[in-house]
Amino acid sequence: LSGEKGTDEVIIDGAKYLIKYNKIPNMSWTLMAIYPETEITAMLKELSRQGLVMGCIFLAVSIGVSVLLRMYLKKRHAQEKLCDYEKDMNRQELSARTIHKYLTDIMQWLEQVEEPVITKEMLISYKRKLAGKYKAATVNSKIISVNRYIKWLGFADLTVRTERIQLPNVLDKMITKERLEELIKQNATIYV
């Protein structure tokens, strides 16, 4: 052993050992720790395995967080992608009026979004607000515009159903054969 402190390798009875030593100042003593090389190698392998496991855990958590962040539609993201959506509609050769209508409906919707993350509940609430102001056909037209954009952004699970429009029953306007014969007997004028 040379010097005040250090490490060295020695062979004792054919086995390799690592010696760590340190001289105690103002004394003639030297403290030594002797470790079998096989134990050190095993510890290093275990540390390496744990490091690999921790690295895998870190990677999995990072991917998980990334996926979770992707699962939420952010208002800012929806606003930023509007120009790309317009370009895509032009590539699809939609008419200028259709593009203008879709963009107007989407911008009106985004203006009323107050939270940074858009949820399905927000869209349902928006549809209810529209239903309080407009007829079902207008509500559906606006919802179709928004749903189309949300699907384009990759968030189809956020889309909402359109309003059901109740059409008048055609049978209500029809008369029975008996009633027709009765009207004919009465010389009634029948408008068809």
Residue pairs with C-beta under 8 A, 6 or more apart in sequence:
1 8
1 19
1 21
1 30
4 22
4 23
5 21
5 22
5 23
6 20
6 21
7 18
7 19
7 20
7 21
8 18
8 19
8 21
9 16
9 17
9 18
9 19
9 37
10 16
10 17
10 19
11 17
15 36
15 37
15 38
16 36
16 37
17 34
17 35
17 36
17 37
18 34
18 35
18 37
18 40
19 32
19 33
19 34
19 35
20 32
20 33
20 35
21 30
21 31
21 32
21 33
22 30
22 31
23 29
23 30
23 31
24 30
24 31
72 117
72 118
73 117
73 118
73 150
73 153
73 155
73 158
74 116
74 117
74 118
75 110
75 113
75 115
75 116
75 117
75 118
76 116
77 153
78 110
78 113
78 118
78 149
78 153
79 110
81 153
82 103
82 106
82 107
82 110
85 103
85 106
85 149
85 152
85 153
86 99
86 103
88 152
89 98
89 99
89 102
90 99
94 102
101 141
101 145
102 145
102 148
102 149
105 141
105 142
105 145
105 146
106 145
106 146
106 149
108 142
109 126
109 142
109 145
109 146
112 126
112 129
113 122
115 122
118 155
118 158
119 158
120 157
120 158
120 160
123 146
123 150
123 158
123 159
123 160
124 160
126 146
127 139
127 143
127 160
127 163
130 138
130 139
130 142
130 143
131 139
131 163
134 142
136 163
136 164
136 165
137 165
139 162
139 163
140 162
140 163
140 165
143 160
143 162
143 163
144 162
147 159
147 160
150 156
150 158
150 159
151 159
175 183
180 190
183 190
